[in-house]
Amino acid sequence: MNQPLTNVQQHAHHESEAEISLLDILIFLKGAWKVVSLMGLVGLVVSSTYLIITPNQYEAIANIAMARVPTDKNPLGVNIEEPQALINRMSVPSSFDAVALNACGLQDVATLAAQMSKAIKLSIPKGVANVIELKVTRSSPELASACAKSVYELIAHSQAQMIGPMAEAAKTNNAARLVKVEERLAQDKVLLAKAEQPRGVLSPTYFSILTEIRNLEDERATLLALVDANGLQTANLQSPIYAVDKPVYPKKTLSLVFGLVAGVLLGLLIALGKQMFTKLKDEAGGAL
């Protein structure tokens, strides 16, 4: 009758299994190193070939501030077009004219929409409400820079066309508001003159009229500045267009590492499949 194994015997048995498993792995690697090395070398060759035949891509970056139009509530101006609306508009190929397409080298591309989505990318920088970031990827730094400049000029021109009517409408509204402010200011000055000049503490009525006059004078000064201004704050570059001299694609180191790792893994799979096939063949021969 078999006696149950003690804890010490069980521990020794587990250690023996672990040693056998590690030994099996070492034996497997010893027999498979040639296949693994060969496939790793093949992976390097394939990734190197990919790097040779894939053209380098260079990137140009520009930060573009939205065109703005001043209002009576915001003299600094509000966006003529929200950044996300601009991104949506520029995602349509028909938004680009022949000049921009020629500058970007896209005039003869059959699949224009697909090529544009790869070459021209617009995004909104985090924490900025009136700026978009333009990234252009082309086959040379000069072409990328020229393309970015052309896209910026296209955006500035399109927003200038939009801002003109809005600026005129804002100027008309400000002028109408200015007339009302002038009328109310004249009325308040008449009331103030009729009010009894206090000798001591200002009466609530006198203080109220005086405060309103001061507020109206401040508003009048703001409106006069808005009416006199042309109202045009066109889109502008926050900094010169920056073109990277080194290619951003393909990633050479990453491609080589990926090719090597993929080749090694494929070599391991081939060696493992070969071992399993040999084992099954031997088991079938032994059964016969």
C-alpha positions in Angstrom: 0.0 0.0 0.0 1.4 3.4 -1.0 2.3 5.7 1.8 1.2 9.4 1.4 4.0 11.8 0.7 5.2 14.0 3.5 5.5 17.8 3.2 9.3 17.5 2.7 8.8 14.9 0.0 6.2 17.0 -1.8 8.5 20.0 -1.7 11.3 18.0 -3.1 9.0 16.6 -5.8 8.0 20.1 -6.9 11.6 21.3 -7.0 12.4 18.3 -9.1 9.6 19.2 -11.5 10.8 22.8 -11.7 14.4 21.7 -12.4 13.1 19.4 -15.1 11.0 22.1 -16.7 14.0 24.6 -16.7 16.2 21.8 -18.2 13.6 21.2 -20.9 13.6 24.9 -21.8 17.4 25.0 -22.0 17.5 21.9 -24.1 14.8 23.4 -26.4 16.7 26.6 -26.8 19.9 24.8 -27.4 18.3 22.9 -30.3 16.4 25.9 -31.6 19.0 28.7 -31.5 20.0 28.3 -35.1 16.4 28.7 -36.3 15.7 31.6 -33.9 19.0 33.4 -34.9 18.2 32.9 -38.6 14.7 34.3 -38.3 15.9 37.2 -36.1 18.4 38.0 -38.9 15.6 37.7 -41.5 13.5 40.1 -39.4 16.3 42.6 -39.4 16.7 42.3 -43.1 13.0 42.8 -43.7 12.9 45.9 -41.4 16.0 47.3 -43.1 14.5 46.8 -46.5 11.4 48.5 -45.3 13.4 51.5 -44.1 15.3 51.7 -47.5 12.2 51.6 -49.7 10.0 53.9 -47.4 10.5 57.6 -48.2 11.4 59.8 -45.3 8.7 62.2 -44.0 9.5 65.6 -42.4 7.2 67.7 -40.2 6.4 71.4 -40.0 4.5 72.9 -37.1 2.6 76.2 -36.8 0.4 77.6 -34.0 -2.4 79.8 -35.5 -4.5 82.2 -33.5 -8.1 82.6 -34.6 -9.3 85.8 -36.1 -11.3 87.9 -33.6 -13.9 90.7 -33.7 -14.3 93.1 -30.7 -17.8 93.6 -29.1 -19.1 96.0 -26.5 -19.0 93.2 -23.9 -15.6 92.0 -24.9 -13.3 94.7 -26.3 -10.5 92.2 -26.7 -12.7 90.3 -29.2 -14.3 86.9 -29.6 -13.4 84.2 -32.0 -14.8 84.7 -35.5 -14.8 80.9 -35.7 -14.4 78.3 -33.0 -11.2 76.1 -33.4 -13.3 72.9 -33.6 -15.5 74.4 -36.3 -12.3 75.4 -38.3 -11.0 71.8 -37.9 -14.2 70.4 -39.2 -14.3 72.8 -42.1 -10.7 72.1 -43.2 -11.3 68.4 -43.1 -13.3 68.7 -46.3 -11.0 68.7 -49.4 -13.1 71.4 -51.1 -11.9 73.8 -48.5 -8.4 73.8 -50.1 -7.8 75.8 -53.3 -5.4 75.0 -56.1 -2.6 77.2 -54.6 -2.6 75.3 -51.3 -2.8 71.9 -53.0 0.1 72.8 -55.3 2.2 74.0 -52.4 1.6 70.8 -50.5 2.3 68.6 -53.6 -1.2 67.2 -53.6 -2.5 68.5 -56.9 -2.1 65.1 -58.8 -3.3 62.8 -56.0 -6.3 60.7 -57.0 -7.2 59.8 -53.4 -7.0 63.4 -52.2 -9.1 63.1 -49.0 -7.0 60.1 -47.7 -3.7 61.9 -48.6 -4.8 65.1 -46.9 -5.7 63.4 -43.7 -2.2 62.0 -43.5 -0.4 65.1 -44.6 -2.3 67.9 -42.8 -3.4 67.6 -39.2 -5.2 70.3 -37.1 -5.7 70.0 -33.4 -6.5 72.2 -30.4 -3.6 72.6 -27.8 -4.7 71.8 -24.3 -5.8 74.7 -22.3 -6.0 77.2 -25.2 -9.3 78.4 -26.5 -8.4 80.5 -29.5 -5.4 78.7 -31.1 -5.1 75.7 -33.3 -1.9 73.6 -33.9 -1.1 72.8 -37.6 1.2 69.8 -38.4 2.2 69.1 -41.9 4.1 65.9 -42.9 5.8 65.9 -46.3 8.8 64.4 -48.1 11.2 67.3 -47.4 11.5 70.0 -44.8 11.1 72.7 -47.5 7.9 71.2 -48.8 6.5 70.7 -45.3 7.3 74.4 -44.5 5.8 75.7 -47.8 2.7 73.6 -47.3 2.2 74.8 -43.7 2.6 78.4 -44.9 0.1 78.0 -47.6 -2.5 76.3 -45.3 -2.1 79.2 -42.8 -2.6 81.8 -45.5 -5.7 79.9 -46.7 -7.1 79.9 -43.1 -6.3 83.6 -42.6 -7.9 84.6 -46.0 -11.1 82.5 -45.3 -11.5 84.0 -41.9 -10.9 87.5 -43.1 -13.8 87.0 -45.5 -15.9 85.9 -42.6 -14.9 88.7 -40.2 -15.7 91.6 -42.6 -19.5 91.4 -42.4 -19.4 90.5 -38.7 -17.2 93.5 -38.0 -19.5 95.9 -39.9 -22.5 94.5 -38.1 -20.7 94.9 -34.7 -19.8 98.5 -35.6 -23.4 99.3 -36.5 -24.7 97.9 -33.3 -22.0 99.7 -31.3 -22.9 103.0 -33.0 -26.6 102.5 -32.2 -25.7 101.7 -28.6 -23.5 104.8 -28.5 -26.5 107.1 -29.5 -28.6 105.6 -26.7 -25.7 106.1 -24.2 -25.3 109.7 -25.3 -29.0 110.4 -24.9 -29.1 108.8 -21.4 -26.0 110.6 -20.4 -27.5 114.0 -21.4 -30.7 113.2 -19.4 -28.7 112.3 -16.3 -26.7 115.4 -16.4 -29.9 117.5 -16.6 -31.2 115.6 -13.6 -28.0 116.1 -11.7 -28.1 119.8 -12.3 -31.6 120.0 -11.0 -30.8 118.0 -7.9 -30.0 119.9 -4.8 -26.2 120.0 -4.3 -25.7 118.3 -0.9 -23.6 120.1 1.6 -22.9 117.1 3.8 -23.4 113.5 3.1 -24.5 112.7 -0.5 -28.2 111.8 -0.8 -29.1 108.4 -2.3 -30.7 110.1 -5.3 -27.7 112.3 -6.0 -25.2 109.5 -5.5 -27.3 107.2 -7.8 -27.3 109.7 -10.7 -23.6 110.5 -10.3 -22.7 106.8 -10.3 -24.8 106.2 -13.4 -23.1 109.1 -15.2 -19.7 107.7 -14.5 -20.7 104.3 -15.7 -22.2 105.8 -18.9 -19.0 107.8 -19.6 -16.9 104.7 -19.3 -19.2 102.8 -21.6 -19.2 105.7 -24.1 -15.3 105.7 -24.1 -15.4 101.9 -24.9 -18.0 102.3 -27.6 -16.1 105.2 -29.3 -13.0 103.1 -29.4 -14.9 100.2 -31.0 -16.6 102.4 -33.5 -13.4 104.1 -34.5 -11.5 100.8 -34.8 -11.7 98.7 -38.0 -12.6 95.6 -36.0 -10.3 93.3 -37.9 -8.0 91.0 -36.0 -7.1 88.5 -38.6 -5.7 85.0 -38.0 -2.0 85.2 -37.2 1.0 83.0 -36.5 1.9 83.0 -32.8 5.5 82.0 -33.8 7.3 81.3 -37.0 6.6 78.0 -38.8 9.0 75.4 -37.4 10.2 72.7 -39.8 12.1 69.6 -38.3 15.3 68.8 -40.2 15.3 65.1 -39.1 12.6 62.8 -40.5 9.7 62.0 -38.2 8.8 58.8 -40.1 9.8 56.0 -40.4 11.2 55.5 -36.9 14.4 53.7 -37.7 15.3 52.3 -34.2 11.7 51.2 -33.6 11.4 49.5 -37.0 14.7 47.6 -36.5 13.7 46.5 -32.9 10.3 45.4 -34.1 11.8 43.4 -37.0 14.2 41.7 -34.7 11.6 40.8 -32.0 9.1 39.6 -34.7 11.8 37.4 -36.3 12.8 35.9 -32.9 9.2 35.1 -32.0 8.6 33.6 -35.4 11.7 31.5 -35.0 10.6 30.3 -31.6 7.2 29.3 -33.0 8.8 27.4 -35.9 11.1 25.5 -33.5 8.3 24.7 -31.2 6.1 23.5 -34.0 8.9 21.4 -35.4 9.5 19.8 -31.9 5.8 19.1 -31.5 5.6 17.5 -34.9 8.6 15.3 -34.2 7.1 14.2 -30.8 3.7 13.4 -32.4 5.5 11.4 -35.2 7.5 9.4 -32.7 4.4 8.7 -30.6 2.5 7.5 -33.7 5.5 5.3 -34.7 5.7 3.8 -31.2 2.0 3.0 -31.1 2.4 1.0 -34.3 
